[in-house]
Amino acid sequence: MNKGILFFMTCVATIMWFKRTNKSSKHEMHLIKKKITAC
């Protein structure tokens, strides 16, 4: 259970980082969302 929560937090942190650094990159955001759905 803890590992899953940790992984989810990492996914969220990655999204926040992408939002800050690359707001124009919607394609990459879509790919990350796909990865989270796969989690």
N, C-alpha and C positions, 0 to 999 in steps of 0.2 A: 504493500500500500504506500509506504513512504517513498519508495523509488518512483512510483507513478506520479505522486504529487511533485516530487523534485523535478521530474522530466517536464511536467506541465508548466511549472514555474519557469523552466529554461525556455520553453516555447514562447511563453508570454514575454519574457525578457527580450527574446530575439525580435519579436514583433515590435515592441516598444523601441528597440534600437533602430530597426529598419524605418519606423515612422519618423524618428528624429533625423536620421542621416539621409534617407532617400524618399522624400514624400512623393516624387513623381513616378516611382517604380511600383505601379499597381500590379504589374505582371508578377513580380517577385513576391508581393504580398499574397497574391492568389496561390502561388506555389507553397508558401509557408502555411496558409490556411489548409491546403490539401494535406500537408504533412501532419498538421495537428489533428485533422479528421482521421488520419490513418493511425494516430496514437491509440 
